Amino acid sequence: MFSHVTVGCTDLQRAAAFYDAVLAPLGLIRRAVTPDGGPASACWVDPTRALPRFYVYLPRDGLAATPGNGSMLAFHAETPDIVRTAYTAGILQGGADEGAPGERPWYGEGYYGAYLRDPDGNKLHIVYRGDLEHTC
């Protein structure tokens, strides 16, 4: 469904370290951004697929990066253990807790997730969906 998702940051090196830690347990890797010449950015992908991609950018307009009100990125994890690992890695890299890992049965059978904010305040959800058949 998505080509890519982008969030802004104020410190690309700090953001890259945070997302390296959070996304590695999910099997996502950082790769070089090409073509070069745009704003400073970093990109993560599933190494087995070209899309979707996740980018972190210093804003092109030179203004401060700010998180969106009501915005959240959700990353899929293959197991509840991976949810816990990614969440803990994010907290250790300067993320802030927004909801510790745990079952969330009101979202569907087998739903297990955690919420955190990156160092720039962007909200993330790491989720394992035991039952992918439930409705939106």
Residue pairs with C-beta under 8 A, 6 or more apart in sequence:
2 51
2 52
3 51
3 52
3 53
4 51
4 52
4 53
4 54
4 55
5 52
5 53
5 54
5 55
5 73
6 54
6 55
6 56
6 57
7 55
7 56
7 57
7 65
7 67
7 73
7 118
7 120
7 122
8 56
8 57
8 58
8 59
8 65
8 66
8 120
8 122
9 15
9 56
9 57
9 58
9 65
9 118
9 119
9 120
10 58
10 64
10 65
10 120
11 119
11 120
12 40
12 41
12 42
12 56
12 58
14 94
14 119
15 42
15 56
15 118
15 119
15 120
16 30
16 42
16 56
17 93
18 90
18 93
18 94
18 95
18 118
18 119
19 30
19 42
19 44
19 54
19 56
19 118
20 30
21 89
21 90
21 92
21 93
22 75
22 86
22 87
22 89
22 90
22 93
22 95
22 118
22 124
22 126
23 29
23 30
23 44
23 54
23 75
23 86
24 89
25 77
25 82
25 85
25 86
25 89
26 75
26 76
26 77
26 78
26 82
26 86
26 126
27 46
27 47
27 78
28 44
28 45
28 46
28 54
28 75
29 44
29 45
29 47
30 42
30 43
30 44
31 43
31 44
31 45
32 43
33 41
33 42
33 43
33 55
38 60
39 57
39 58
39 59
39 60
40 57
40 58
41 55
41 56
41 57
41 58
42 55
42 56
43 53
43 54
43 55
44 53
44 54
44 55
45 51
45 52
45 53
45 54
54 73
58 65
59 65
65 120
66 121
67 117
67 120
67 121
67 122
67 123
68 122
71 122
71 123
72 115
72 123
72 124
72 125
73 122
73 123
73 124
73 125
74 124
74 125
74 126
74 127
75 86
75 124
75 125
75 126
75 127
76 127
76 128
76 129
77 83
77 86
77 126
77 127
77 128
78 128
79 128
80 101
80 112
80 128
82 126
82 128
83 101
83 112
83 113
83 114
83 126
83 127
83 128
84 101
84 114
86 114
86 126
87 100
87 101
87 114
87 116
87 126
90 116
90 118
90 124
90 126
91 97
91 116
93 119
94 118
94 119
95 116
95 117
95 118
95 119
95 124
96 116
96 117
97 115
97 116
98 115
98 116
98 117
98 123
99 113
99 114
99 115
99 116
100 114
101 112
101 113
101 114
101 126
102 112
102 113
102 114
103 111
103 112
104 111
104 112
104 113
105 111
107 113
107 134
108 129
108 130
108 131
108 134
109 130
109 131
109 134
110 128
110 129
110 130
110 131
111 127
111 128
111 129
111 130
111 131
111 134
112 127
112 128
112 130
113 125
113 126
113 127
113 128
114 125
114 126
114 127
115 123
115 124
115 125
115 126
116 123
116 124
116 126
117 123
117 124
118 124
